[in-house]
Amino acid sequence: MPSSHYSPISQNPLRTRHELKAFLEDLLNPLEPHTSPGGALIHLGDTATHYDERAAQLEGFSRPLWGLASLLAGGGYYLGTARWIKGFASGTNPGHKEFWGNIRNRDQRMVECAAIGYTLAVAKESVWDPLDADAQKHLEQWLGSINDKEMPDTNWLWFRVFANLGLLKVNSSYYSGSRLRADLDHLDTFYLGQGTSPTGWSRDGPEGVRQLDYYSSSFAIQFAQLVYAKLAVDEDPERCKDYRQRANLFAAHFVHYFDADGPAIPFGRSSTYRFAQASFWGALAFADVRPDGPFSWGVIKGLLFRNLRYWVKQPFLDANGIVTLGYVYPNHNSLENYNSPGSPYWCCKVFLPLALPESHPFWTADEEPYPESLRRSIIGLEHPLHIVTNMGDHAYLLSSGQKCHYPLRHSGHKYGKLAYSAAFGFSVPTGNESLEEIGGDSTLALSDDGGGSWKIRRETLDARLEAGGWLKSSWRPWEDVEVQTWLLPPTKGKEAWHVRVHRLRTGRNLRSAEGGWAIYGQGEDGRALETFSSSLGSGYGTEEEEANALAKSEVGVSAIADLGPEKTRRKGQVVRLDANSNLIAARAVLPTLLGEHVAAETTLLYTGVLGIPVRQGNKETREEWVREWLTRPVIPDALKSSFAA
């Protein structure tokens, strides 16, 4: 997708330790003019959050510390470090006008304690030691005040663990070993690997929560466990050993969430953290964990650096070099109510390997490509209820069963869609009154008012992986409407397709709109795609038929086909989505099937979804994609036999 936005970071080859350091500095340097005189606050914008402005500007201060502290821990030097040292003194001094404020119950300030604690733990000599006695006392008092506060029963408990780790490493009397152990004991109850088939997965919350997104991996839990395993090995050796083993198991699953060219599959909340998705790989190196299987240090290095090289080619910085709110491009439609202008600097967790010496095998190893043994794979994952595949050189997942266990903006789109793609991303709604607004890719949307408003799946019922290798689930948009769905991964000879089957039982008249993959919707001239002049023509364009819809642009091909009998076939339409609704393509179109359903009827809907992303340096020829399009998938007999049940 073309972008007129030039950024010097796009010229960084990102293959060496020096180049990773340069990337970090390119993110830190633009923060200086936005830093307060006392150094404690970094103001990057005026959009609001559910928490107060002082906490938002504390985010701007604290989150870059994940990168800066790692650099300092590895013996590196950064000219602007003094700004943060000064900020620690100002921000924790109750008498200073830049005081961060006292920590209260369930306070956003708790989140920022994690980066501060990590900084004290790994960079004491560079950050703590230069502070005078009064500043040290203020900092330890402020950080230690988290220990008697109420916290959410989620990954947030890790933030207090890191606060206490930092206090421990600076020999503070405000360190609470009992609180640290109690928090860790409770966090360990989130682990799902008990029993005969451990997998390394943890949910982000207590029993009954089915939320296993990037917070279960790079954003929080796995990352935190690995950092703890390195920093607390002397004090807590058995738990650290356990965390290392969990990471060993988890890597075999998590690797499938990454495309061979670098990007990860966007799924769940906090997508604005961007390349924090890859920080698990750096945390493995930090903790000296090289998992079993194909995970040489060169493979681990490649997984991290390919992801970063993907990101530096994307327009996620503003003209002044500030990391924007959004995903591939600046986009407020995708945000949560806790995303402040400083929030995206959570991405600095990816710089953890800078804490390692140049002699570490992560740095001395030659980068290796995505393991050949993991290509063209399909894997069903019991705990996240995902089927993850890279068949057809397309990394994506099929999903049923997850949801956010508290109110969240666009929750159904972030957790409840049928599929998520590294190449095509997913879309969020800009409204709910038209197909253009609803962000209806990879979902079955239903309307009972003639298309005036739409419902999509948010809470999934009875989700499970079945023996046939597919996902089965159901949902109830209204009391008298039930949708059962089967999601089938690609098969040999049909690698570009996945199949969906829906059994729709309705007590009211409905309209349906089922979307395939949303795709960049502009032609070679930069203008909106036009209809092919001839059937499946050359070049870029769209095609709509009675039971099919297709779009082709410079990023690949997206299509959807009704595979059912003629009497139930739906109409194909290529919908132009509202601008800035798709996370990856700011201007996107969506091949869609439109249907009408009569009250008191039960209908089986059979859908084939085709996605062919263009690979790096490999343009798909017309003959190749037309052949894929004309080779339709079939419904397995084993699945058909279950429909009578």
N, C-alpha and C positions, 0 to 999 in steps of 0.2 A: 504494500500500500504506500503510495507516494506521500512524502512529508516535506514541506518547505522549511521545516525547523532544523537548523544546523546547531550541533553542539560539539564542542571539542572532545567530549568523552567518547563520541562515536569513533574517533580515530585511535582510541586506545586498543592495542591488540589483545590485552588481558590474557596473558599466558604465564606471567612470572610474578614473583613476590613483589618486585619493584613496581610492576604495572598495576597490581592490586592496590598497593600503597598510593600510587598516583590517582587511582580512581577514588579512593577514600578522600584524599586531599581535595579533589575536584568537587566532592560533596560538602566538605567542611568549610572550605574557603568562602563560598558565597554566603555563609551564615554570619560572617563578621559584621556587616553593616546593619544586620537585623538584631544584633545583640545589645542588650541594655547597658548603660554605663557601668553598673555594678557587676555585669556578666551573668546574672542569675536567670535572666529571662530572654528568650528568643521569640520575637514576634514576627510570624511569617504570613499573616493574613488576618482577615476580619470575619471569616465565617465562624458560626457558633457551634457549640456542642451542648450536650445535656449537663455538663459540669462547667465550673466557673472559668473565667478568662485567665486567672492567675495559674490555675492548674494546666491550662492549655499551653501557656508560654513556658511552664516548667517542662512540658513534653518536648518543646523545641530545644530546650537545654539538655535534657537527660538522654534522649534516644540516640543522638550521635555518639554518646559515650560508648556504646557497644563497639563501635569501630575505633574510636580514639584510644580507649583503654586497651584494646587488643594490640594496637600499634605500639603503644608505650610498653606493654608487657613483653613484647618481642624485641625490645631494645631500640625501637624506632624513635624518631624525633619529629615533632610537629610544632611549627612556630607559634601556632595559635593556642597551644595548651594553656597558656597563662590566663586566657579568657575563662576557661572552665574552673581553674583553681580559684580565681577571683570570685566566680559565681557561686562556688561552694560556700565561701565565706559570707557572701551577701545573702544568699537564698535561705540559709539556715539561721540567720541572726534575727531574732524577733524584733530587734530595734532598728533594723534596716528597712528602708522603704521598698526594697525588692524581696522581702521575706516571702517565702513560698506559702506560708500559712500552715497552721497546725494540721496534722493528719487526723481526720475524723473517721468514724465507721464507714466502711464501703466507699472510701474516698479514692478519686482518680490518682491522687498523689501516691497511693500504695503501688500502683502500676509502675511508677517511675522510680520507686525504691529499688527495683530489680537492677536497672542499669547502674545506679549509684552504688549498690552493694557489690556488683561485679567489678566496678572500677576500683573500689577500695581493696578488693580481694586480689586483683591481678596487677594493679599499678600503684601500690601503696607508696613506693619511693618517689614516684613522679607526681602524685596528686595529694596524698595525705601528708607526707613529710614536709612539704613546703608551707603548709598552713601553720599559723601561730597557735598557741595553746588555746586561746579563746575560740578561734575558728574551729579547731578540732573538737572542742567541747560542744559547740553549737551543732556541728554536723552529727556527732554521735548521738546527741540528745534527740535531734529531729528524726534521724533514721531509726533509732531505738524505740521511738514512741509508737511505731507500728505494732509493737508486740502485745499491746493490751486492747487492740481494736478488733471489731467484728469485720470479717471478710466474706465475700461471696464463696460459695462452695463449688469452686471451679479451679482452673489453672491459676487463678489469682494467688492461691496459697504459695505458689512458687516465688512470688515477689517478696514475700516475707522471709522465705528461706534464703534468698539472695541477700536481703538486707542483713540477716544474721550472719551469713558467711562473711560479708564485708566487715561487720563489727568484730567478728572473731579474728580476722586477719590483722586488724589494727589494735588488737588486745583491748577492746573497749569493755568497760564494765556494764554497758547496756546490751551486750550480747546475751541472748537467752537460749541456752542449749536445750532446755526443756520445751520451749516453744518451737524451736527448730525441729526437734524429734517428733513432737506431736503433729506438726504440719506435714512432715514427711510420711509419718504413719498413715495419716488420713489420705494424702495424695496417692499412696500405694493402693488404697482401696479402689481407685479408678482403673487399676490395671486389669486387663481382660485376658491375660495370658495364663491364668491358673488352669490346672488340669493337665491332660495328656497331650494337648496340642498347643503349646504356647506360641504366640505370634508376635509379641512385642507391643501390641496396640494398647493404648489407654484411651478411655473416653474422657471428654471434658466436663466432668461432673459426676454426681453420685449415681447409685443404682437406679435404673430406669431411664437414664439419659442415653439417647442414641445420637450422639454428636461426635463424629470423628473426622474433623477437618484438618486444616494445616496447624491448628492449635495442638492437635495430637502429635504433631511431628515437628516441623521446623520453627513455627512461630513460638512454641511454648514447651510442651511437655518433654518430647524427646530431646530437644535442644537443652532444656534445663537439666535433665537427668545426666546428660553427657558432661556438661560443664561441672555439675556437682561431683560426678565420678572422678573428675580430674582434681578438683580443688579440695575435696573432703576425704580423699583416699586414706589419709592417716587417721582421721577421727572416726570414720564410718566405713571401714573396708568391706564389710559384707554387703551393705546396701550398694556401695559403689560397684562391686562385682556384679550384683544383680542388674543394675542399670546398664552396665556394659553389655551384658548378655541380652537384655531387652533390645538394645540398639542393633546388636548382631542379627537378631531375628527380624526386626522391623525393616532393616535395609532391604531384605529380599522382597518385601512388598512395596515399599515406598519408591523403589527405583522405577516401577511401572507407571508412576505418575509423571514421568519426565519423557519428553520427546527426544529422539536420538539427536536432533539438532539443537536441543537446549531448553526450549520453553517447557514450563510445567503446566499441568491441567488446572485451570482456575476452578475452584470449587469452594463454596462456603463464604463465610464473612471475612472482612478485613483484607480484601483483595488489594487495597491500596498499599499494603506492605510489600508488594511486588517481589523483588528477588530475595526477600527473607524466606521465600519458599525453599530456597536451596541451602539454607544455613545448616540444615542437618548434616550435609556432607562435610562442611567445615568443622562442625562440632565433633564428628567422628575423628578427624585428624587431631583436633585439640585434645581429645581424651585418649588418643593412641589406640583407637579401636578400628581394626581392619576386619570387616565382617567376613564370614565364610562365603564360599562361592566365587563368583567372578570379580570380586571387589579388590583388585589390586590398588595400590596407592595411585597409580596412573588413572585407573577407572574413576576413583573417587574424585580425583583432581579434575578430570574431564567433566563429570556431572556438575560440579560447581562452576567451572569456568565457562562451559558452553552456555549455561543459563545466564551468566553475567554478560557474555558476548551478545546474546539475544537482546538483553535489556538495553545495552548501550546503543543499540541501533533504533530504539523506540523513542518517541517524543515525549518522555515523561518529565522532563525538566522544563521550567519556564525560561524566558529569555535571559534571566539573571542567574541561572544555574540552580534554582531552588527546586527540590523534589515536590511535585504537585500532588494534589488529591486526585485520585482516579486509578486507572490501571495502565493500559498501554499509552493512553493519552489523558490529558486533564479531563475529568468527568465527575461531576457531583451527583449524577443520577445513581451511581453505584454505591454511594457511601452509607455508613451507619451513623447514628447520632452521637457516637463517641469519637468520630474522626475530626481532629483539629488540624490546622495547617501544619503542625509539627508531627502529627501521627505517622506520616509515611516514613520517617527516619527509623522506624522499627527495622527497616531494610538493612541497617548497619550491623545487624547480627551476622550477616554473611561474611564480615571481615574477620571473624574469629581466627582463621589461620594465620593472620599477621602476628598473633601472639607466639607462634612457633618459630624456632630458630631456622635459619637457612639450611642447616644440616638435617632437618627433619625429613623423613622419607616422603612426606607429602610434597615437599618442595624439590627434592632431588629426583623424584620420579618423572619420567616423561609422560605427558598427558596421553591417555588412551581413549579410543572411541567408545561409544555405547557398546556394551558386550554383545557380540554376535549371538550368543546363546539366549539372549533375552529379546531378540527381535522376532517379529511375526508370532507374538505370544498372546495368549488369552488366559487370564487368571481370575478366578472367583474368590473374593475376599469376604469371609463370613462376618467379621465384626463391623466393618464399615458398610456392608451390604452393597458392594461395588463389584462389577465385572470390568476389569481394566484390560485394555488391549492396545496393541500397536500394529495389528494386521493392516495390510494395505498402506504401510508407512504413515499411519494416522493414529496418533496417541490420543485416546479418549476413554471415558468410563461410562458405563451404564449404572444407574443408581436408583435404589428404592429403599426407603425405610428411615432415612435420617431426617431430623428437623432440629431447629434451634429451640432450646427448651425455655426460652424467655422471649418477650416481644422484640422483634428485630425487623428493621425496614427491608422489604422485599424478601422476606424469609423464604417464601415458597420458590422464588426464582434462584435463590442461592443454595438451597438444599433439596427442593422438591422436584426439580426437573428430571426428565428421563435420561438425559445424557449431558456430558460436559466434555469439551474438546480443547486440547492444547492449541490447535490451529484456528478454530473458529470461536473459541470462548463460549460465553453465554450472554444473554441479554436481560436487562431489568426494565420494568415498565416506566413510562413517562406519564401514564394515565391509565384509565380502565374503560374508555368509552368507544374505542375502535381497535381494529386489528393492528393498526400502525403503532398504537400506544402500549399494548399489553406485554411486549417483550416475549412473544409466544413461541420462541424457538425451543425445540426439544421438549415440547409439552403438548398435552391435549387440553385445550381450553374449552370451556362450556359456557353457554349463555342461555338463560331462560326468559329473556326479555327482547328477543329478536336482534341481539347483537348490541344492545345498549350498554351492557356491562358483562364482564367475564370472570369466571373462576378458574384457577389452576390448582394443581395438587399442592397442598402444603403439609397436611398430616397424613402419612401413609400407614395403612393398617395391614397386619398379617404379612409383612414383608419377609421373604426368605429366598435363599438359593435352593433350587430344586435339582434333583439328580440328573435331569436332562441337560444341565449346564446353563439354565436361564434363571432370571429373577422373576418372582411372582409377587404381586402385591395388590392392594385394593385401596380405594378412597371413596369418601361420600361427600360430594360437594353440597348436596341437600339431603334431607332425611329420606326422600323417596327416589333418590338416584344413587346407584352404586356402579363404580367402574373397577373392574378387575383388569390388571395389566400383566402381560408377560413380555419381558425384554430378552431378546436373543442376540448373542454376539455374532460376529462374522463367521463364515464357514469357508472351507477350502473351495476355491474357485469363485467365491463371492466375497473376496476380502474387503471390498470397499463398502459393503452394506452391513447394516444391522436391521433387525426386524422387531416390530412391536405388534402385539395383538391386544386388543381391548375388547372386553365383553361389557357392553353398556346396557344396564337395566334402568329404565327411567319411568317415573310416574308423571312426568310432565313433558311438554314439547320442548325440544332443545335444538340449539345450533352448536356445532362443534367446529373447532379450528385446530388442526394438528400440524405443528411446525417441524421442519427438518433442521438443518444447520443454518444459522444466519451467516451470511458471507458478504465480503466487501462488494458494494453494489455499483461501482463505477467502471466505465469502459476505458479503452486506451486513450481517449481524449480527455479523461477526467470527468466526463459527464455521466449522468445516470445511464445504466445499462438499458439498451433497447431490445425489443423482441427480435430474435433471429429472423433474418429475411427468408431463410429456408429451414426446413426441419433439421434440427441439430446442426446448425450452420457452423462455419469456422469462425475464429475470433471469439469475442466476448459477447454475451447477450443472455436473454431469458427465453423460456418457452413454457407455455401453459396449455395443457390438454385436459380432457374430461377427467382423467384420473391421475394426472401427473403434473409436476411443476419442477422446473430446473433453472438454475442460474450458474453462469460461468464467468469468472473474472480472472484477473492476474494472479489471485491467490489460490485458485483451484475451482472445483466444481461441487455444488451442493444441489441435491435433488431429492424429491419425495415421490413415492408411487403408491397408489392404492392397489394392493394385491388381492383384494377380495372379489367375490362374484359381482357381476355387472349390476345386479339389483341394489346392492348396497354401496356402490362406488361413489366416492366424493369428487368434487370438482377441484382441479388444481389451479392455484393462483400464486403468483410471486408478489408478496407484500413488501412494499418499501417501508421499512421500520423508521420510526422517528429517529432523527439524528441523535447521536450520543447515547443510544440505549444499549448497544452492544459493547462489551468490555474491550474488544480488540479492534473492530471496524467501526469508526465513527459514522460512516455512511454504509448502511447494510441493507440487504434484501433477504427475504425469507421465503423459500418454497414452502407452500402450505396446502393442505387438503381441507376443503370446507364441506360440511355435511349438515343434513336436517334429520332429526330423529323425533318420532311420534310417541306420545305418551302411551304407556302400557306395553311397550315393545321391548324386546331384548335383541340387541344387534351385536354381531361380531365384526370388528374393524381390523383389517389386516394391512399393515403399513410397512413398506420398505424405505429405509433412509440411506441415501448414498452420500458419502463425503470423500473427496479426493483433494487433499491439500497439495499445493506445489511445494516440492522439496527444494532445499538450497541447491542452486545450480542445476536444477532438473525441471524443465518445463514439460508438463504433460502434453503429449500430442493429441490431436483430435481423434485419431484412430483408437488410441488407448482409452480415453475416457468414454467414447461412444460405445466401445466394446463392453466396458464395465456397466454402463447404463442399460444396455440392451440385455445383459445377462442377469435376469431378475432372480432374487432369492426365493426359496420355497419354504413352506411351513412344515416342520418335521411331523411325521405321522404320530410320533409319541406325544407331541403336544396336542395335536388335533383330537386325539382320543380322550384327552382330559376335559375337553370343552363340554362334553355331555354331562359331566358331573355337576 
